[in-house]
Amino acid sequence: MNKSEFIRAYADNLGVTIKEAEGNFNAFVDTLTACLARGEYVHISGFATFDLKEKAQRDGVNPLTGEKVVIKACKAPTAKFSKAYKEKFN
């Protein structure tokens, strides 16, 4: 399922137009992104936690050439789903 298919299913579930559902979805993503960019930890009870993790500089290998390369340090967004949410699938 891609983004447009998800938004269509989301709109059907809410009983709203696709345009309204898309605006709602984009607002959620934008708010989550802004919170993470400020360094905030986001916890949505019963669903997931979102955070930025610092990744240290490390050595890697270019798979095409076998050449060793240095991978720069960066921040990466992470999501960890709650136990209650994971249990819905088992």
C-alpha positions as CSV (number, residue, x, y, z in Angstrom):
1,M,0.0,0.0,0.0
2,N,1.4,3.4,-1.0
3,K,0.7,6.8,0.5
4,S,-2.3,7.6,-1.8
5,E,-3.8,4.2,-1.2
6,F,-3.4,4.7,2.5
7,I,-5.0,8.1,2.5
8,R,-7.9,6.8,0.5
9,A,-8.4,4.0,3.1
10,Y,-8.0,6.5,5.9
11,A,-10.7,8.8,4.3
12,D,-13.1,5.9,3.9
13,N,-12.5,4.9,7.6
14,L,-13.2,8.5,8.8
15,G,-16.0,9.1,6.3
16,V,-14.4,12.3,5.0
17,T,-13.1,13.4,1.6
18,I,-9.7,12.3,0.4
19,K,-8.5,15.9,0.5
20,E,-9.5,16.3,4.2
21,A,-7.8,13.0,5.0
22,E,-4.7,14.0,3.2
23,G,-4.6,17.3,5.1
24,N,-5.1,15.5,8.4
25,F,-2.3,13.0,7.6
26,N,0.1,15.7,6.4
27,A,-0.6,17.7,9.6
28,F,0.3,14.6,11.7
29,V,3.5,14.0,9.8
30,D,4.5,17.7,9.8
31,T,3.9,17.9,13.6
32,L,5.8,14.7,14.3
33,T,8.7,15.9,12.1
34,A,8.8,19.3,13.8
35,C,8.8,17.7,17.3
36,L,11.7,15.4,16.4
37,A,13.6,18.3,14.8
38,R,13.4,20.1,18.1
39,G,14.9,17.0,19.8
40,E,11.6,16.1,21.5
41,Y,10.6,12.5,22.3
42,V,7.1,11.7,21.1
43,H,5.1,9.0,22.9
44,I,1.6,8.0,21.6
45,S,0.2,5.7,24.2
46,G,-0.8,2.3,22.9
47,F,0.8,2.9,19.5
48,A,4.5,3.9,19.3
49,T,7.3,6.1,20.5
50,F,9.3,8.3,18.1
51,D,12.8,9.6,18.8
52,L,16.0,10.8,17.1
53,K,19.1,8.6,17.6
54,E,22.6,9.8,17.3
55,K,24.6,7.5,15.0
56,A,28.4,7.7,15.4
57,Q,30.8,7.8,12.5
58,R,31.7,4.4,11.3
59,D,33.6,2.5,8.7
60,G,31.8,0.9,5.8
61,V,32.4,-0.8,2.5
62,N,31.1,0.2,-0.9
63,P,29.4,-3.0,-2.1
64,L,30.1,-2.3,-5.8
65,T,33.8,-1.7,-5.5
66,G,34.8,-3.2,-2.2
67,E,36.4,0.1,-1.3
68,K,36.4,1.1,2.4
69,V,34.5,4.4,3.1
70,V,33.8,6.4,6.2
71,I,30.1,6.9,7.0
72,K,29.6,10.3,8.6
73,A,27.9,10.7,12.0
74,C,24.2,11.6,11.7
75,K,20.8,11.7,13.5
76,A,18.2,9.1,12.4
77,P,14.5,9.0,13.3
78,T,13.4,5.8,15.0
79,A,10.0,4.3,15.8
80,K,9.3,1.7,18.4
81,F,5.9,0.2,18.5
82,S,4.2,-0.6,21.8
83,K,3.6,-4.0,23.1
84,A,-0.2,-3.6,23.0
85,Y,0.0,-2.5,19.3
86,K,2.3,-5.5,18.4
87,E,-0.1,-7.9,20.1
88,K,-2.8,-6.9,17.6
89,F,-1.0,-8.9,14.9
90,N,-0.4,-12.1,16.8
